[in-house]
Amino acid sequence: MRAITEQECRTCGCRGQRGRLSGPERLLTLPEAADLTSFAVDTIRRAIRTTDPHSFPPPLLAKRAGSGGKFLILQSELTRWMHDLPDA
């Protein structure tokens, strides 16, 4: 994974945290991740299922809650994923 520059942090809105949170790490559901990123839930789901780093959307790491449960995404992983999105 490449290093994230200060300029990228300013443009993504993470206020220089670069995916780090103060306190416990938050787990996000698909709808919460979609709300935070302005992407559709289906786009977030496609990112979770893809393995090709050159695809759009790029891969997003997530875990399932229980057997057959909902996807859960670490907020820091969602921030990393946003930094990895290609420029428009």
HTML snippet that shows the backbone in 3Dmol.js (N, CA, C, O; Angstrom):
<script src="https://3Dmol.org/build/3Dmol-min.js"></script>
<div id="view" style="width:600px;height:400px;position:relative"></div>
<script>
const pdb = `
ATOM      1  N   MET A   1       0.847  -1.161   0.000  1.00  0.00           N
ATOM      2  CA  MET A   1       0.000   0.000   0.000  1.00  0.00           C
ATOM      3  C   MET A   1       0.903   1.238   0.000  1.00  0.00           C
ATOM      4  O   MET A   1       1.911   1.276   0.706  1.00  0.00           O
ATOM      5  N   ARG A   2       0.540   2.242  -0.788  1.00  0.00           N
ATOM      6  CA  ARG A   2       1.360   3.439  -0.886  1.00  0.00           C
ATOM      7  C   ARG A   2       1.110   4.361   0.299  1.00  0.00           C
ATOM      8  O   ARG A   2       0.083   4.266   0.971  1.00  0.00           O
ATOM      9  N   ALA A   3       2.069   5.260   0.545  1.00  0.00           N
ATOM     10  CA  ALA A   3       1.917   6.238   1.619  1.00  0.00           C
ATOM     11  C   ALA A   3       0.897   7.301   1.207  1.00  0.00           C
ATOM     12  O   ALA A   3       0.785   7.633   0.027  1.00  0.00           O
ATOM     13  N   ILE A   4       0.173   7.819   2.158  1.00  0.00           N
ATOM     14  CA  ILE A   4      -0.832   8.840   1.913  1.00  0.00           C
ATOM     15  C   ILE A   4      -0.213  10.197   2.226  1.00  0.00           C
ATOM     16  O   ILE A   4       0.362  10.386   3.298  1.00  0.00           O
ATOM     17  N   THR A   5      -0.327  11.137   1.300  1.00  0.00           N
ATOM     18  CA  THR A   5       0.255  12.458   1.508  1.00  0.00           C
ATOM     19  C   THR A   5      -0.673  13.333   2.344  1.00  0.00           C
ATOM     20  O   THR A   5      -1.866  13.054   2.461  1.00  0.00           O
ATOM     21  N   GLU A   6      -0.115  14.390   2.923  1.00  0.00           N
ATOM     22  CA  GLU A   6      -0.926  15.338   3.701  1.00  0.00           C
ATOM     23  C   GLU A   6      -1.998  15.979   2.823  1.00  0.00           C
ATOM     24  O   GLU A   6      -3.117  16.208   3.281  1.00  0.00           O
ATOM     25  N   GLN A   7      -1.663  16.271   1.557  1.00  0.00           N
ATOM     26  CA  GLN A   7      -2.638  16.881   0.654  1.00  0.00           C
ATOM     27  C   GLN A   7      -3.833  15.955   0.451  1.00  0.00           C
ATOM     28  O   GLN A   7      -4.975  16.416   0.454  1.00  0.00           O
ATOM     29  N   GLU A   8      -3.592  14.668   0.277  1.00  0.00           N
ATOM     30  CA  GLU A   8      -4.693  13.719   0.113  1.00  0.00           C
ATOM     31  C   GLU A   8      -5.561  13.688   1.361  1.00  0.00           C
ATOM     32  O   GLU A   8      -6.783  13.587   1.259  1.00  0.00           O
ATOM     33  N   CYS A   9      -4.957  13.770   2.525  1.00  0.00           N
ATOM     34  CA  CYS A   9      -5.741  13.775   3.756  1.00  0.00           C
ATOM     35  C   CYS A   9      -6.627  15.005   3.828  1.00  0.00           C
ATOM     36  O   CYS A   9      -7.772  14.923   4.274  1.00  0.00           O
ATOM     37  N   ARG A  10      -6.107  16.147   3.393  1.00  0.00           N
ATOM     38  CA  ARG A  10      -6.931  17.359   3.432  1.00  0.00           C
ATOM     39  C   ARG A  10      -8.101  17.251   2.472  1.00  0.00           C
ATOM     40  O   ARG A  10      -9.193  17.727   2.782  1.00  0.00           O
ATOM     41  N   THR A  11      -7.901  16.632   1.303  1.00  0.00           N
ATOM     42  CA  THR A  11      -8.974  16.570   0.323  1.00  0.00           C
ATOM     43  C   THR A  11     -10.010  15.499   0.652  1.00  0.00           C
ATOM     44  O   THR A  11     -11.150  15.602   0.198  1.00  0.00           O
ATOM     45  N   CYS A  12      -9.657  14.487   1.417  1.00  0.00           N
ATOM     46  CA  CYS A  12     -10.637  13.432   1.715  1.00  0.00           C
ATOM     47  C   CYS A  12     -11.461  13.753   2.953  1.00  0.00           C
ATOM     48  O   CYS A  12     -12.501  13.133   3.172  1.00  0.00           O
ATOM     49  N   GLY A  13     -11.021  14.707   3.768  1.00  0.00           N
ATOM     50  CA  GLY A  13     -11.798  15.092   4.930  1.00  0.00           C
ATOM     51  C   GLY A  13     -11.482  14.325   6.194  1.00  0.00           C
ATOM     52  O   GLY A  13     -12.213  14.456   7.176  1.00  0.00           O
ATOM     53  N   CYS A  14     -10.422  13.526   6.213  1.00  0.00           N
ATOM     54  CA  CYS A  14     -10.117  12.759   7.428  1.00  0.00           C
ATOM     55  C   CYS A  14      -9.335  13.598   8.439  1.00  0.00           C
ATOM     56  O   CYS A  14      -8.977  13.098   9.506  1.00  0.00           O
ATOM     57  N   ARG A  15      -9.064  14.869   8.117  1.00  0.00           N
ATOM     58  CA  ARG A  15      -8.407  15.815   9.013  1.00  0.00           C
ATOM     59  C   ARG A  15      -7.064  15.296   9.518  1.00  0.00           C
ATOM     60  O   ARG A  15      -6.726  15.458  10.690  1.00  0.00           O
ATOM     61  N   GLY A  16      -6.308  14.674   8.627  1.00  0.00           N
ATOM     62  CA  GLY A  16      -4.959  14.233   8.963  1.00  0.00           C
ATOM     63  C   GLY A  16      -4.884  12.972   9.790  1.00  0.00           C
ATOM     64  O   GLY A  16      -3.788  12.570  10.182  1.00  0.00           O
ATOM     65  N   GLN A  17      -5.992  12.340  10.070  1.00  0.00           N
ATOM     66  CA  GLN A  17      -5.971  11.125  10.891  1.00  0.00           C
ATOM     67  C   GLN A  17      -5.474   9.922  10.113  1.00  0.00           C
ATOM     68  O   GLN A  17      -4.993   8.956  10.706  1.00  0.00           O
ATOM     69  N   ARG A  18      -5.583   9.966   8.784  1.00  0.00           N
ATOM     70  CA  ARG A  18      -5.107   8.872   7.932  1.00  0.00           C
ATOM     71  C   ARG A  18      -5.625   7.513   8.381  1.00  0.00           C
ATOM     72  O   ARG A  18      -4.882   6.532   8.404  1.00  0.00           O
ATOM     73  N   GLY A  19      -6.900   7.465   8.735  1.00  0.00           N
ATOM     74  CA  GLY A  19      -7.502   6.194   9.094  1.00  0.00           C
ATOM     75  C   GLY A  19      -7.392   5.827  10.555  1.00  0.00           C
ATOM     76  O   GLY A  19      -7.936   4.804  10.971  1.00  0.00           O
ATOM     77  N   ARG A  20      -6.701   6.631  11.352  1.00  0.00           N
ATOM     78  CA  ARG A  20      -6.586   6.325  12.776  1.00  0.00           C
ATOM     79  C   ARG A  20      -7.686   7.049  13.535  1.00  0.00           C
ATOM     80  O   ARG A  20      -8.024   8.189  13.216  1.00  0.00           O
ATOM     81  N   LEU A  21      -8.226   6.406  14.509  1.00  0.00           N
ATOM     82  CA  LEU A  21      -9.278   6.984  15.337  1.00  0.00           C
ATOM     83  C   LEU A  21      -8.781   7.099  16.760  1.00  0.00           C
ATOM     84  O   LEU A  21      -7.961   6.298  17.207  1.00  0.00           O
ATOM     85  N   SER A  22      -9.276   8.092  17.467  1.00  0.00           N
ATOM     86  CA  SER A  22      -8.979   8.131  18.896  1.00  0.00           C
ATOM     87  C   SER A  22     -10.043   7.291  19.585  1.00  0.00           C
ATOM     88  O   SER A  22     -11.232   7.440  19.306  1.00  0.00           O
ATOM     89  N   GLY A  23      -9.628   6.430  20.461  1.00  0.00           N
ATOM     90  CA  GLY A  23     -10.581   5.552  21.133  1.00  0.00           C
ATOM     91  C   GLY A  23     -10.779   4.273  20.351  1.00  0.00           C
ATOM     92  O   GLY A  23     -10.002   3.960  19.448  1.00  0.00           O
ATOM     93  N   PRO A  24     -11.831   3.524  20.699  1.00  0.00           N
ATOM     94  CA  PRO A  24     -12.071   2.221  20.051  1.00  0.00           C
ATOM     95  C   PRO A  24     -12.420   2.378  18.573  1.00  0.00           C
ATOM     96  O   PRO A  24     -13.024   3.368  18.158  1.00  0.00           O
ATOM     97  N   GLU A  25     -12.031   1.393  17.806  1.00  0.00           N
ATOM     98  CA  GLU A  25     -12.303   1.359  16.368  1.00  0.00           C
ATOM     99  C   GLU A  25     -13.795   1.148  16.133  1.00  0.00           C
ATOM    100  O   GLU A  25     -14.414   0.292  16.764  1.00  0.00           O
ATOM    101  N   ARG A  26     -14.367   1.930  15.227  1.00  0.00           N
ATOM    102  CA  ARG A  26     -15.787   1.776  14.892  1.00  0.00           C
ATOM    103  C   ARG A  26     -15.985   0.734  13.810  1.00  0.00           C
ATOM    104  O   ARG A  26     -15.199   0.653  12.865  1.00  0.00           O
ATOM    105  N   LEU A  27     -17.030  -0.060  13.945  1.00  0.00           N
ATOM    106  CA  LEU A  27     -17.452  -0.994  12.909  1.00  0.00           C
ATOM    107  C   LEU A  27     -18.663  -0.395  12.209  1.00  0.00           C
ATOM    108  O   LEU A  27     -19.587   0.095  12.859  1.00  0.00           O
ATOM    109  N   LEU A  28     -18.653  -0.438  10.887  1.00  0.00           N
ATOM    110  CA  LEU A  28     -19.724   0.156  10.092  1.00  0.00           C
ATOM    111  C   LEU A  28     -20.471  -0.920   9.318  1.00  0.00           C
ATOM    112  O   LEU A  28     -19.870  -1.882   8.841  1.00  0.00           O
ATOM    113  N   THR A  29     -21.765  -0.756   9.198  1.00  0.00           N
ATOM    114  CA  THR A  29     -22.569  -1.613   8.332  1.00  0.00           C
ATOM    115  C   THR A  29     -22.478  -1.064   6.907  1.00  0.00           C
ATOM    116  O   THR A  29     -21.961   0.033   6.699  1.00  0.00           O
ATOM    117  N   LEU A  30     -22.974  -1.818   5.931  1.00  0.00           N
ATOM    118  CA  LEU A  30     -22.967  -1.334   4.552  1.00  0.00           C
ATOM    119  C   LEU A  30     -23.705  -0.003   4.401  1.00  0.00           C
ATOM    120  O   LEU A  30     -23.165   0.911   3.778  1.00  0.00           O
ATOM    121  N   PRO A  31     -24.918   0.144   4.946  1.00  0.00           N
ATOM    122  CA  PRO A  31     -25.603   1.441   4.806  1.00  0.00           C
ATOM    123  C   PRO A  31     -24.836   2.600   5.456  1.00  0.00           C
ATOM    124  O   PRO A  31     -24.837   3.711   4.927  1.00  0.00           O
ATOM    125  N   GLU A  32     -24.188   2.351   6.591  1.00  0.00           N
ATOM    126  CA  GLU A  32     -23.397   3.409   7.238  1.00  0.00           C
ATOM    127  C   GLU A  32     -22.200   3.789   6.373  1.00  0.00           C
ATOM    128  O   GLU A  32     -21.894   4.972   6.221  1.00  0.00           O
ATOM    129  N   ALA A  33     -21.519   2.789   5.803  1.00  0.00           N
ATOM    130  CA  ALA A  33     -20.382   3.059   4.925  1.00  0.00           C
ATOM    131  C   ALA A  33     -20.833   3.826   3.686  1.00  0.00           C
ATOM    132  O   ALA A  33     -20.147   4.743   3.233  1.00  0.00           O
ATOM    133  N   ALA A  34     -21.978   3.453   3.146  1.00  0.00           N
ATOM    134  CA  ALA A  34     -22.513   4.150   1.974  1.00  0.00           C
ATOM    135  C   ALA A  34     -22.835   5.606   2.311  1.00  0.00           C
ATOM    136  O   ALA A  34     -22.550   6.503   1.517  1.00  0.00           O
ATOM    137  N   ASP A  35     -23.421   5.843   3.470  1.00  0.00           N
ATOM    138  CA  ASP A  35     -23.728   7.214   3.879  1.00  0.00           C
ATOM    139  C   ASP A  35     -22.467   8.055   4.041  1.00  0.00           C
ATOM    140  O   ASP A  35     -22.446   9.222   3.649  1.00  0.00           O
ATOM    141  N   LEU A  36     -21.421   7.475   4.612  1.00  0.00           N
ATOM    142  CA  LEU A  36     -20.183   8.215   4.839  1.00  0.00           C
ATOM    143  C   LEU A  36     -19.431   8.525   3.549  1.00  0.00           C
ATOM    144  O   LEU A  36     -18.722   9.528   3.475  1.00  0.00           O
ATOM    145  N   THR A  37     -19.576   7.681   2.539  1.00  0.00           N
ATOM    146  CA  THR A  37     -18.813   7.840   1.303  1.00  0.00           C
ATOM    147  C   THR A  37     -19.623   8.415   0.151  1.00  0.00           C
ATOM    148  O   THR A  37     -19.040   8.825  -0.852  1.00  0.00           O
ATOM    149  N   SER A  38     -20.927   8.459   0.260  1.00  0.00           N
ATOM    150  CA  SER A  38     -21.839   8.886  -0.815  1.00  0.00           C
ATOM    151  C   SER A  38     -21.878   7.890  -1.973  1.00  0.00           C
ATOM    152  O   SER A  38     -22.363   8.224  -3.054  1.00  0.00           O
ATOM    153  N   PHE A  39     -21.374   6.671  -1.762  1.00  0.00           N
ATOM    154  CA  PHE A  39     -21.514   5.601  -2.741  1.00  0.00           C
ATOM    155  C   PHE A  39     -22.764   4.796  -2.397  1.00  0.00           C
ATOM    156  O   PHE A  39     -23.207   4.784  -1.248  1.00  0.00           O
ATOM    157  N   ALA A  40     -23.327   4.128  -3.393  1.00  0.00           N
ATOM    158  CA  ALA A  40     -24.476   3.264  -3.160  1.00  0.00           C
ATOM    159  C   ALA A  40     -24.041   2.011  -2.399  1.00  0.00           C
ATOM    160  O   ALA A  40     -22.886   1.594  -2.481  1.00  0.00           O
ATOM    161  N   VAL A  41     -24.969   1.422  -1.666  1.00  0.00           N
ATOM    162  CA  VAL A  41     -24.697   0.181  -0.932  1.00  0.00           C
ATOM    163  C   VAL A  41     -24.196  -0.892  -1.898  1.00  0.00           C
ATOM    164  O   VAL A  41     -23.296  -1.657  -1.550  1.00  0.00           O
ATOM    165  N   ASP A  42     -24.758  -0.962  -3.094  1.00  0.00           N
ATOM    166  CA  ASP A  42     -24.325  -1.962  -4.081  1.00  0.00           C
ATOM    167  C   ASP A  42     -22.868  -1.752  -4.494  1.00  0.00           C
ATOM    168  O   ASP A  42     -22.154  -2.725  -4.737  1.00  0.00           O
ATOM    169  N   THR A  43     -22.417  -0.504  -4.576  1.00  0.00           N
ATOM    170  CA  THR A  43     -21.022  -0.220  -4.916  1.00  0.00           C
ATOM    171  C   THR A  43     -20.098  -0.693  -3.806  1.00  0.00           C
ATOM    172  O   THR A  43     -19.054  -1.286  -4.076  1.00  0.00           O
ATOM    173  N   ILE A  44     -20.478  -0.434  -2.556  1.00  0.00           N
ATOM    174  CA  ILE A  44     -19.684  -0.887  -1.409  1.00  0.00           C
ATOM    175  C   ILE A  44     -19.628  -2.414  -1.402  1.00  0.00           C
ATOM    176  O   ILE A  44     -18.570  -2.996  -1.159  1.00  0.00           O
ATOM    177  N   ARG A  45     -20.747  -3.056  -1.666  1.00  0.00           N
ATOM    178  CA  ARG A  45     -20.802  -4.529  -1.707  1.00  0.00           C
ATOM    179  C   ARG A  45     -19.899  -5.077  -2.815  1.00  0.00           C
ATOM    180  O   ARG A  45     -19.200  -6.068  -2.602  1.00  0.00           O
ATOM    181  N   ARG A  46     -19.903  -4.441  -4.008  1.00  0.00           N
ATOM    182  CA  ARG A  46     -19.014  -4.876  -5.104  1.00  0.00           C
ATOM    183  C   ARG A  46     -17.560  -4.728  -4.699  1.00  0.00           C
ATOM    184  O   ARG A  46     -16.737  -5.580  -5.036  1.00  0.00           O
ATOM    185  N   ALA A  47     -17.226  -3.662  -3.982  1.00  0.00           N
ATOM    186  CA  ALA A  47     -15.846  -3.454  -3.533  1.00  0.00           C
ATOM    187  C   ALA A  47     -15.425  -4.555  -2.562  1.00  0.00           C
ATOM    188  O   ALA A  47     -14.274  -4.991  -2.583  1.00  0.00           O
ATOM    189  N   ILE A  48     -16.333  -5.000  -1.725  1.00  0.00           N
ATOM    190  CA  ILE A  48     -16.031  -6.074  -0.772  1.00  0.00           C
ATOM    191  C   ILE A  48     -15.786  -7.387  -1.515  1.00  0.00           C
ATOM    192  O   ILE A  48     -14.929  -8.177  -1.121  1.00  0.00           O
ATOM    193  N   ARG A  49     -16.526  -7.613  -2.568  1.00  0.00           N
ATOM    194  CA  ARG A  49     -16.432  -8.891  -3.286  1.00  0.00           C
ATOM    195  C   ARG A  49     -15.284  -8.957  -4.290  1.00  0.00           C
ATOM    196  O   ARG A  49     -14.858 -10.052  -4.658  1.00  0.00           O
ATOM    197  N   THR A  50     -14.777  -7.816  -4.737  1.00  0.00           N
ATOM    198  CA  THR A  50     -13.723  -7.844  -5.758  1.00  0.00           C
ATOM    199  C   THR A  50     -12.364  -8.182  -5.145  1.00  0.00           C
ATOM    200  O   THR A  50     -12.105  -7.911  -3.973  1.00  0.00           O
ATOM    201  N   THR A  51     -11.509  -8.779  -5.969  1.00  0.00           N
ATOM    202  CA  THR A  51     -10.136  -9.072  -5.544  1.00  0.00           C
ATOM    203  C   THR A  51      -9.120  -8.399  -6.458  1.00  0.00           C
ATOM    204  O   THR A  51      -7.922  -8.423  -6.178  1.00  0.00           O
ATOM    205  N   ASP A  52      -9.590  -7.801  -7.545  1.00  0.00           N
ATOM    206  CA  ASP A  52      -8.704  -7.157  -8.523  1.00  0.00           C
ATOM    207  C   ASP A  52      -8.390  -5.728  -8.077  1.00  0.00           C
ATOM    208  O   ASP A  52      -9.289  -4.888  -8.039  1.00  0.00           O
ATOM    209  N   PRO A  53      -7.126  -5.437  -7.737  1.00  0.00           N
ATOM    210  CA  PRO A  53      -6.788  -4.092  -7.268  1.00  0.00           C
ATOM    211  C   PRO A  53      -6.925  -3.014  -8.339  1.00  0.00           C
ATOM    212  O   PRO A  53      -6.916  -1.825  -8.023  1.00  0.00           O
ATOM    213  N   HIS A  54      -7.051  -3.420  -9.608  1.00  0.00           N
ATOM    214  CA  HIS A  54      -7.176  -2.450 -10.698  1.00  0.00           C
ATOM    215  C   HIS A  54      -8.632  -2.223 -11.096  1.00  0.00           C
ATOM    216  O   HIS A  54      -8.902  -1.467 -12.029  1.00  0.00           O
ATOM    217  N   SER A  55      -9.564  -2.858 -10.412  1.00  0.00           N
ATOM    218  CA  SER A  55     -10.978  -2.714 -10.750  1.00  0.00           C
ATOM    219  C   SER A  55     -11.544  -1.446 -10.109  1.00  0.00           C
ATOM    220  O   SER A  55     -10.919  -0.834  -9.243  1.00  0.00           O
ATOM    221  N   PHE A  56     -12.740  -1.070 -10.557  1.00  0.00           N
ATOM    222  CA  PHE A  56     -13.478  -0.030  -9.858  1.00  0.00           C
ATOM    223  C   PHE A  56     -14.805  -0.626  -9.452  1.00  0.00           C
ATOM    224  O   PHE A  56     -15.537  -1.156 -10.287  1.00  0.00           O
ATOM    225  N   PRO A  57     -15.110  -0.543  -8.204  1.00  0.00           N
ATOM    226  CA  PRO A  57     -14.327   0.009  -7.106  1.00  0.00           C
ATOM    227  C   PRO A  57     -13.194  -0.940  -6.707  1.00  0.00           C
ATOM    228  O   PRO A  57     -13.277  -2.147  -6.936  1.00  0.00           O
ATOM    229  N   PRO A  58     -12.119  -0.376  -6.101  1.00  0.00           N
ATOM    230  CA  PRO A  58     -11.030  -1.251  -5.639  1.00  0.00           C
ATOM    231  C   PRO A  58     -11.490  -2.116  -4.468  1.00  0.00           C
ATOM    232  O   PRO A  58     -12.532  -1.842  -3.873  1.00  0.00           O
ATOM    233  N   PRO A  59     -10.731  -3.150  -4.133  1.00  0.00           N
ATOM    234  CA  PRO A  59     -11.132  -4.037  -3.033  1.00  0.00           C
ATOM    235  C   PRO A  59     -11.261  -3.312  -1.696  1.00  0.00           C
ATOM    236  O   PRO A  59     -10.477  -2.419  -1.375  1.00  0.00           O
ATOM    237  N   LEU A  60     -12.258  -3.715  -0.937  1.00  0.00           N
ATOM    238  CA  LEU A  60     -12.505  -3.176   0.407  1.00  0.00           C
ATOM    239  C   LEU A  60     -12.610  -4.364   1.358  1.00  0.00           C
ATOM    240  O   LEU A  60     -13.407  -5.275   1.132  1.00  0.00           O
ATOM    241  N   LEU A  61     -11.814  -4.358   2.414  1.00  0.00           N
ATOM    242  CA  LEU A  61     -11.844  -5.453   3.383  1.00  0.00           C
ATOM    243  C   LEU A  61     -13.040  -5.306   4.320  1.00  0.00           C
ATOM    244  O   LEU A  61     -13.332  -4.213   4.807  1.00  0.00           O
ATOM    245  N   ALA A  62     -13.722  -6.413   4.561  1.00  0.00           N
ATOM    246  CA  ALA A  62     -14.858  -6.439   5.478  1.00  0.00           C
ATOM    247  C   ALA A  62     -14.958  -7.839   6.078  1.00  0.00           C
ATOM    248  O   ALA A  62     -14.388  -8.796   5.554  1.00  0.00           O
ATOM    249  N   LYS A  63     -15.674  -7.938   7.157  1.00  0.00           N
ATOM    250  CA  LYS A  63     -15.921  -9.227   7.820  1.00  0.00           C
ATOM    251  C   LYS A  63     -17.427  -9.435   7.918  1.00  0.00           C
ATOM    252  O   LYS A  63     -18.207  -8.484   7.894  1.00  0.00           O
ATOM    253  N   ARG A  64     -17.812 -10.690   8.029  1.00  0.00           N
ATOM    254  CA  ARG A  64     -19.228 -10.998   8.262  1.00  0.00           C
ATOM    255  C   ARG A  64     -19.455 -11.179   9.752  1.00  0.00           C
ATOM    256  O   ARG A  64     -18.628 -11.761  10.454  1.00  0.00           O
ATOM    257  N   ALA A  65     -20.572 -10.680  10.218  1.00  0.00           N
ATOM    258  CA  ALA A  65     -20.963 -10.837  11.622  1.00  0.00           C
ATOM    259  C   ALA A  65     -21.730 -12.145  11.741  1.00  0.00           C
ATOM    260  O   ALA A  65     -22.899 -12.218  11.362  1.00  0.00           O
ATOM    261  N   GLY A  66     -21.085 -13.170  12.260  1.00  0.00           N
ATOM    262  CA  GLY A  66     -21.728 -14.475  12.391  1.00  0.00           C
ATOM    263  C   GLY A  66     -21.805 -15.193  11.056  1.00  0.00           C
ATOM    264  O   GLY A  66     -21.324 -14.686  10.043  1.00  0.00           O
ATOM    265  N   SER A  67     -22.399 -16.355  11.057  1.00  0.00           N
ATOM    266  CA  SER A  67     -22.530 -17.115   9.811  1.00  0.00           C
ATOM    267  C   SER A  67     -23.672 -16.527   8.990  1.00  0.00           C
ATOM    268  O   SER A  67     -24.823 -16.508   9.425  1.00  0.00           O
ATOM    269  N   GLY A  68     -23.334 -16.049   7.802  1.00  0.00           N
ATOM    270  CA  GLY A  68     -24.341 -15.450   6.930  1.00  0.00           C
ATOM    271  C   GLY A  68     -24.822 -14.092   7.397  1.00  0.00           C
ATOM    272  O   GLY A  68     -25.846 -13.599   6.926  1.00  0.00           O
ATOM    273  N   GLY A  69     -24.091 -13.483   8.321  1.00  0.00           N
ATOM    274  CA  GLY A  69     -24.498 -12.190   8.864  1.00  0.00           C
ATOM    275  C   GLY A  69     -24.153 -11.028   7.957  1.00  0.00           C
ATOM    276  O   GLY A  69     -23.669 -11.207   6.839  1.00  0.00           O
ATOM    277  N   LYS A  70     -24.411  -9.843   8.460  1.00  0.00           N
ATOM    278  CA  LYS A  70     -24.147  -8.623   7.711  1.00  0.00           C
ATOM    279  C   LYS A  70     -22.644  -8.355   7.636  1.00  0.00           C
ATOM    280  O   LYS A  70     -21.878  -8.757   8.511  1.00  0.00           O
ATOM    281  N   PHE A  71     -22.245  -7.663   6.563  1.00  0.00           N
ATOM    282  CA  PHE A  71     -20.859  -7.225   6.450  1.00  0.00           C
ATOM    283  C   PHE A  71     -20.606  -6.114   7.447  1.00  0.00           C
ATOM    284  O   PHE A  71     -21.458  -5.250   7.655  1.00  0.00           O
ATOM    285  N   LEU A  72     -19.415  -6.135   8.073  1.00  0.00           N
ATOM    286  CA  LEU A  72     -18.968  -5.067   8.949  1.00  0.00           C
ATOM    287  C   LEU A  72     -17.617  -4.578   8.455  1.00  0.00           C
ATOM    288  O   LEU A  72     -16.745  -5.377   8.113  1.00  0.00           O
ATOM    289  N   ILE A  73     -17.449  -3.259   8.419  1.00  0.00           N
ATOM    290  CA  ILE A  73     -16.245  -2.634   7.882  1.00  0.00           C
ATOM    291  C   ILE A  73     -15.635  -1.759   8.963  1.00  0.00           C
ATOM    292  O   ILE A  73     -16.332  -0.955   9.581  1.00  0.00           O
ATOM    293  N   LEU A  74     -14.329  -1.912   9.197  1.00  0.00           N
ATOM    294  CA  LEU A  74     -13.637  -1.013  10.118  1.00  0.00           C
ATOM    295  C   LEU A  74     -13.598   0.383   9.503  1.00  0.00           C
ATOM    296  O   LEU A  74     -13.335   0.533   8.310  1.00  0.00           O
ATOM    297  N   GLN A  75     -13.858   1.397  10.314  1.00  0.00           N
ATOM    298  CA  GLN A  75     -13.851   2.754   9.789  1.00  0.00           C
ATOM    299  C   GLN A  75     -12.481   3.116   9.213  1.00  0.00           C
ATOM    300  O   GLN A  75     -12.403   3.822   8.207  1.00  0.00           O
ATOM    301  N   SER A  76     -11.407   2.644   9.837  1.00  0.00           N
ATOM    302  CA  SER A  76     -10.070   2.927   9.303  1.00  0.00           C
ATOM    303  C   SER A  76      -9.868   2.267   7.940  1.00  0.00           C
ATOM    304  O   SER A  76      -9.172   2.821   7.089  1.00  0.00           O
ATOM    305  N   GLU A  77     -10.464   1.095   7.718  1.00  0.00           N
ATOM    306  CA  GLU A  77     -10.371   0.425   6.420  1.00  0.00           C
ATOM    307  C   GLU A  77     -11.142   1.213   5.365  1.00  0.00           C
ATOM    308  O   GLU A  77     -10.697   1.325   4.223  1.00  0.00           O
ATOM    309  N   LEU A  78     -12.293   1.757   5.744  1.00  0.00           N
ATOM    310  CA  LEU A  78     -13.069   2.569   4.811  1.00  0.00           C
ATOM    311  C   LEU A  78     -12.284   3.832   4.431  1.00  0.00           C
ATOM    312  O   LEU A  78     -12.299   4.246   3.272  1.00  0.00           O
ATOM    313  N   THR A  79     -11.609   4.433   5.393  1.00  0.00           N
ATOM    314  CA  THR A  79     -10.778   5.614   5.120  1.00  0.00           C
ATOM    315  C   THR A  79      -9.645   5.255   4.174  1.00  0.00           C
ATOM    316  O   THR A  79      -9.375   5.996   3.228  1.00  0.00           O
ATOM    317  N   ARG A  80      -8.970   4.118   4.414  1.00  0.00           N
ATOM    318  CA  ARG A  80      -7.895   3.662   3.531  1.00  0.00           C
ATOM    319  C   ARG A  80      -8.424   3.452   2.123  1.00  0.00           C
ATOM    320  O   ARG A  80      -7.775   3.835   1.150  1.00  0.00           O
ATOM    321  N   TRP A  81      -9.597   2.846   2.008  1.00  0.00           N
ATOM    322  CA  TRP A  81     -10.220   2.566   0.707  1.00  0.00           C
ATOM    323  C   TRP A  81     -10.509   3.873  -0.035  1.00  0.00           C
ATOM    324  O   TRP A  81     -10.277   3.963  -1.240  1.00  0.00           O
ATOM    325  N   MET A  82     -11.010   4.876   0.671  1.00  0.00           N
ATOM    326  CA  MET A  82     -11.289   6.169   0.050  1.00  0.00           C
ATOM    327  C   MET A  82      -9.997   6.795  -0.486  1.00  0.00           C
ATOM    328  O   MET A  82      -9.998   7.392  -1.563  1.00  0.00           O
ATOM    329  N   HIS A  83      -8.898   6.660   0.260  1.00  0.00           N
ATOM    330  CA  HIS A  83      -7.612   7.187  -0.197  1.00  0.00           C
ATOM    331  C   HIS A  83      -7.139   6.450  -1.447  1.00  0.00           C
ATOM    332  O   HIS A  83      -6.461   7.047  -2.283  1.00  0.00           O
ATOM    333  N   ASP A  84      -7.476   5.177  -1.595  1.00  0.00           N
ATOM    334  CA  ASP A  84      -7.026   4.365  -2.725  1.00  0.00           C
ATOM    335  C   ASP A  84      -7.869   4.549  -3.981  1.00  0.00           C
ATOM    336  O   ASP A  84      -7.501   4.047  -5.044  1.00  0.00           O
ATOM    337  N   LEU A  85      -8.989   5.258  -3.883  1.00  0.00           N
ATOM    338  CA  LEU A  85      -9.827   5.462  -5.069  1.00  0.00           C
ATOM    339  C   LEU A  85      -9.063   6.292  -6.105  1.00  0.00           C
ATOM    340  O   LEU A  85      -8.322   7.204  -5.736  1.00  0.00           O
ATOM    341  N   PRO A  86      -9.231   5.991  -7.387  1.00  0.00           N
ATOM    342  CA  PRO A  86      -8.531   6.759  -8.415  1.00  0.00           C
ATOM    343  C   PRO A  86      -9.065   8.195  -8.485  1.00  0.00           C
ATOM    344  O   PRO A  86     -10.228   8.456  -8.178  1.00  0.00           O
ATOM    345  N   ASP A  87      -8.202   9.100  -8.888  1.00  0.00           N
ATOM    346  CA  ASP A  87      -8.627  10.497  -9.070  1.00  0.00           C
ATOM    347  C   ASP A  87      -9.579  10.595 -10.246  1.00  0.00           C
ATOM    348  O   ASP A  87      -9.500   9.818 -11.198  1.00  0.00           O
ATOM    349  N   ALA A  88     -10.477  11.561 -10.164  1.00  0.00           N
ATOM    350  CA  ALA A  88     -11.454  11.755 -11.235  1.00  0.00           C
ATOM    351  C   ALA A  88     -10.827  12.416 -12.442  1.00  0.00           C
ATOM    352  O   ALA A  88     -11.508  12.656 -13.439  1.00  0.00           O
TER     353      ALA A  88
END
`;
const viewer = $3Dmol.createViewer("view");
viewer.addModel(pdb, "pdb");
viewer.setStyle({}, {cartoon: {color: "spectrum"}});
viewer.zoomTo();
viewer.render();
</script>
